[in-house]
Amino acid sequence: MPRILSIANQKGGVGKTTTSVNLAASLAAYKQRVLLVDIDPQGNATMGAGIDKHRCKTSIYHVLTEKAQIEDAIVTCEKGRFQLLPANGDLVAAEVELMQEIGRETRLRHALKRVAANYDYVIIDCPPSLNMLTVNALVASDGVIIPMQCEYYALEGLSALNNTIKQIAKLINPNLCIEGILRTMYDPRSSLTNAVSAQLRKYFGSRVYRVSIPRNIRLAEAPSHGLPALVYDRNSKGSIAYLALAGEILRQAKEKREQDKPENGEA
């Protein structure tokens, strides 16, 4: 079974889509089989991965509303070396259509089960709000990666998201947890950045990734070319940081598997 990770934060402009696309490409660079799921009606992850959202005849909208099978909607991003379940403006209608449906929170989870054997990692790019689309992503996920800037308003939003994760874990998805907190647009020269970073480590400990993502012009330029930063400029600081993040995630997964192995002599 793949490790399914949602990239979520209800605050916009914190680097969710940048993280989703570049983490997918970085995991693929480590020879992992990756599916990137765009569940944001803006379709920015779709465009950032090099797929024209306006030309997608079949998208995640059709999957969630059961108008198409997930296999028919997935496309390959050749340059990023991962696959994509695309999104576009059609997805706005999905929330309305799902409101009266039984089991609306589990549509994505059931769809992903159909293709689970094909992937090692599924990365889900969530919209910047705690709506039915985000709930679908969290219900389908094993963990949540929370990208955030080191500023005090971000801490307030983090508390609300943490409560939502706990509620979903209690009611629907008991395996859901915070996989990690990723500090984005990180400037170590700022005293505010260092103060907030210290607060994060105080409350979340090892769940704060050691890797942080610096402000980097190449990361900002890459989406306009429809490329992950790793393809656009492999040697940029942003690309190197996301490769390091992928490496940290893979190491953590390996350590967890080893911890979960039965002791010698046990069945």
C-alpha positions in Angstrom: 0.0 0.0 0.0 1.3 3.5 -0.7 1.9 6.2 1.9 -0.8 8.8 1.3 0.1 12.3 2.4 -2.0 15.4 2.2 -0.3 18.8 1.9 -2.7 21.0 3.8 -3.1 24.4 5.4 -6.2 26.6 5.3 -4.0 29.7 5.0 -3.2 30.5 1.4 0.3 31.5 0.1 2.3 29.2 2.4 3.7 27.0 -0.4 1.2 24.0 -0.5 1.2 23.6 -4.2 5.0 24.3 -4.5 5.5 21.6 -1.9 3.1 19.2 -3.6 4.7 19.4 -7.0 8.3 19.5 -5.9 7.9 16.7 -3.3 6.3 14.5 -5.9 9.2 15.2 -8.3 11.8 14.7 -5.6 10.3 11.4 -4.4 10.2 10.3 -8.1 13.9 11.2 -8.3 14.5 8.7 -5.5 12.9 6.0 -7.7 9.6 6.1 -5.9 6.3 5.5 -7.9 4.4 8.7 -7.2 0.8 9.9 -7.9 0.1 13.6 -7.3 -3.6 14.3 -6.7 -4.8 17.9 -7.3 -7.9 18.5 -5.3 -7.9 22.3 -5.5 -10.3 23.8 -8.0 -7.7 26.4 -9.0 -5.7 23.5 -10.6 -2.4 25.1 -9.8 -0.6 21.8 -9.2 -1.9 20.5 -12.5 -0.5 23.5 -14.4 2.7 23.4 -12.3 3.2 19.8 -13.3 3.0 20.7 -17.0 -0.6 19.6 -17.7 -3.1 22.2 -19.3 -6.0 22.1 -16.9 -8.3 23.6 -19.6 -7.8 20.6 -21.8 -8.5 17.9 -19.2 -11.7 16.2 -20.4 -11.5 13.9 -17.4 -10.4 15.1 -14.0 -10.8 14.5 -10.3 -14.2 16.1 -10.5 -15.4 13.1 -12.6 -13.8 10.7 -10.1 -15.4 12.2 -7.0 -18.8 12.4 -8.6 -18.4 8.8 -9.9 -18.8 9.9 -13.6 -15.5 8.3 -14.4 -13.0 5.7 -13.0 -9.8 7.0 -11.5 -7.7 5.0 -14.0 -9.3 7.0 -16.9 -8.4 10.4 -15.3 -4.7 9.8 -14.4 -2.1 11.3 -16.7 1.6 11.0 -16.8 4.0 14.0 -16.2 6.9 12.9 -18.3 9.4 15.5 -17.2 8.6 15.2 -13.5 8.5 11.4 -13.8 5.3 11.0 -11.7 1.6 10.6 -12.5 -1.2 13.1 -11.9 -4.9 13.1 -11.1 -5.6 16.6 -12.5 -8.1 19.3 -11.4 -9.7 22.4 -12.9 -12.7 24.7 -12.3 -15.1 21.8 -12.7 -14.2 20.7 -9.2 -16.2 23.7 -7.7 -19.4 21.8 -8.7 -18.3 18.6 -6.9 -18.9 20.1 -3.5 -22.4 21.0 -4.3 -23.1 17.6 -6.0 -21.6 15.7 -3.0 -23.6 17.5 -0.3 -26.6 15.1 -0.6 -24.6 12.0 -1.2 -24.1 9.3 1.4 -20.4 8.6 2.1 -19.4 11.8 0.4 -16.3 12.1 2.7 -14.9 8.8 1.5 -15.1 9.2 -2.3 -11.4 9.9 -2.8 -10.3 7.1 -0.4 -12.4 4.5 -2.3 -11.1 5.7 -5.6 -7.4 5.6 -4.5 -7.9 2.0 -3.4 -8.4 1.0 -7.0 -4.9 2.1 -8.0 -3.0 1.7 -4.7 -0.8 -1.1 -5.9 0.7 1.1 -8.6 2.3 3.6 -6.2 4.7 4.0 -3.3 3.5 7.5 -2.5 0.4 9.5 -3.1 0.7 13.3 -2.6 -2.5 15.3 -2.3 -2.5 19.1 -2.9 -5.4 20.5 -0.8 -7.3 23.8 -1.3 -6.7 26.6 1.1 -9.8 26.0 3.2 -11.3 23.3 5.4 -14.1 22.3 3.0 -15.5 18.9 1.8 -12.7 18.6 -0.7 -10.1 18.9 2.1 -12.1 16.5 4.2 -12.0 14.0 1.4 -8.2 14.3 1.2 -7.7 13.9 5.0 -10.0 10.9 5.2 -8.0 9.3 2.4 -4.6 10.1 4.0 -2.2 8.4 6.4 -0.6 11.7 7.3 -0.7 15.4 6.8 2.3 17.6 5.9 1.6 21.2 7.0 3.7 23.8 5.1 3.8 27.1 7.0 5.7 30.4 7.2 7.3 31.2 10.5 5.0 34.1 11.5 2.6 34.4 14.4 -0.6 34.4 12.4 0.4 31.1 11.0 0.5 29.6 14.5 -3.2 30.4 15.0 -4.1 28.7 11.7 -2.1 25.7 12.7 -4.1 25.2 15.9 -7.4 25.2 13.9 -6.0 22.6 11.4 -4.6 20.5 14.2 -8.1 20.4 15.8 -9.7 19.4 12.4 -7.1 16.5 12.0 -7.9 15.3 15.5 -11.7 15.4 14.8 -11.3 13.4 11.5 -9.0 10.9 13.3 -11.6 10.5 16.0 -14.7 10.1 13.7 -13.6 8.6 10.4 -9.9 8.0 9.9 -8.1 6.7 13.1 -4.8 6.4 11.3 -4.6 10.1 10.4 -1.8 12.1 12.1 0.4 15.1 11.5 3.3 13.6 9.4 5.4 16.7 9.7 5.5 20.5 9.7 7.5 22.1 6.9 8.9 25.6 7.4 8.6 27.4 4.0 10.0 30.7 2.7 12.5 30.3 5.6 14.9 33.1 6.4 17.2 32.2 9.2 18.4 35.9 9.5 15.0 36.9 10.9 14.5 37.0 14.6 10.8 36.4 14.2 11.5 33.3 12.0 13.8 31.9 14.7 11.3 32.7 17.5 8.4 31.0 15.7 10.6 28.1 14.7 11.5 27.6 18.4 7.8 27.6 19.3 7.0 25.0 16.7 9.8 22.7 18.0 8.5 23.2 21.6 5.0 22.0 20.8 5.6 19.6 17.9 9.1 18.3 18.6 10.5 15.9 16.0 7.4 16.4 13.8 9.0 19.7 12.6 11.1 18.6 9.7 14.8 19.3 10.0 14.8 20.5 6.4 13.3 24.0 5.8 12.5 25.5 2.3 14.3 28.8 1.7 12.9 31.7 -0.3 14.1 31.0 -3.8 13.4 32.7 -7.1 13.8 29.4 -9.1 10.9 27.9 -7.1 8.8 30.9 -8.0 9.7 30.8 -11.7 9.3 27.0 -12.3 5.5 26.9 -12.3 5.3 29.4 -15.2 7.3 26.9 -17.3 5.0 24.0 -16.2 8.0 22.3 -14.5 9.0 21.2 -11.1 11.9 23.2 -9.8 14.0 20.0 -9.9 13.6 19.9 -13.7 13.7 23.7 -14.2 17.0 24.1 -12.2 18.2 21.1 -10.4 21.0 23.0 -8.7 18.9 25.7 -7.2 18.6 26.0 -3.4 14.9 25.2 -3.6 15.4 22.0 -5.6 18.1 20.9 -3.2 15.9 21.6 -0.2 13.0 19.5 -1.6 15.3 16.7 -2.5 16.5 16.8 1.1 12.9 16.8 2.3 12.1 13.7 0.2 15.2 12.0 1.7 14.1 12.9 5.2 10.6 11.5 4.6 12.0 8.3 3.1 14.4 7.8 6.1 11.5 8.3 8.6 9.4 5.7 6.7 12.3 3.2 6.8 12.8 3.8 10.5 9.1 3.3 11.2 9.0 0.0 9.2 12.0 -1.3 11.2 10.3 -0.3 14.5 7.2 -2.1 13.4 8.9 -5.4 12.6 8.2 -8.1 15.2 11.0 -9.0 17.6 13.1 -12.0 16.8 11.3 -15.2 17.8 7.9 -13.6 17.6 5.3 -14.7 15.1 
